Amino acid sequence: MRSIADRGAIAMNSRFVRIGLLLILVAGIAVAVVYRDRFDVAALERWIQDAGIWAPLLFMAVYAVAAVLFLPGTLLTLAGGALFGPVLGTLYNLTGATIGATLAFLIARYLASDWVADKAGGRIKQLINGVEDEGWRFVAFTRLVPLFPFNLLNYALGLTRIKLSHYLLATYTCMLPGAMAYSYLGYAGREAVGGGEGLIQKVLLALALLAAVAFLPRLIGKLRRGPVIDTDSD
């Protein structure tokens, strides 16, 4: 049976490991943000195409890492549609984004949630409690209605006690409309460059999908009976 001193040493070592991992992550995100303007989608597409049968797995892995490092997901979604078409592109985009969102969620939960729980107070704590009361409904709402930046939201939700299974299912399901719209837009753009058949119809369908996604916030707002979270003070 471990002594109190041994348990204290283990806890201290664990804390140092978590701090070290967090610093590495922050450094990686900082580098990615600084050099994000040099993110070359065309070069990425060539690299993915050269991967052969491994292209889908490589693309989803790149998308997941990009979500963790705050790289632009919209460009990747367009690239996925252009590379793999509207159906497989949607599948790979949605899967890669969900994997990245889940990784960010787990990183925040296991590296920073305890610290936030100790320091949170006032309106921050009230905000977290409100999100937790909504549970999967809040995740679904924010995926359908992108009020907050996708990459930042992934980490923020990891600081709550929302169940991982609820987060995963709501994320994958409710990001589908946006993934379909932008994947098809990427596909239509590639067809426009290549001069494919039925170009006008494809462009119109892409615009219709984008319009439907843009209309979602108003529709969801009408369907909801109350506010997402209650941040009013007593």
MOHU-V87674 format. One record per helix or strand of 2 or more residues. SS is the DSSP state (alpha for helix, beta for strand). FROM is the first residue (numbers start at 1). LEN is the number of residues. If there is no record, write none. Layout:
BEGIN
[[SS/FROM/LEN] [SS/FROM/LEN]]
END
This chain:
BEGIN
[[alpha/4/31] [alpha/36/3] [alpha/41/9] [alpha/52/17] [alpha/73/39] [alpha/113/7] [alpha/122/13] [alpha/136/9] [alpha/150/9] [alpha/164/11] [alpha/176/19] [alpha/199/25]]
END
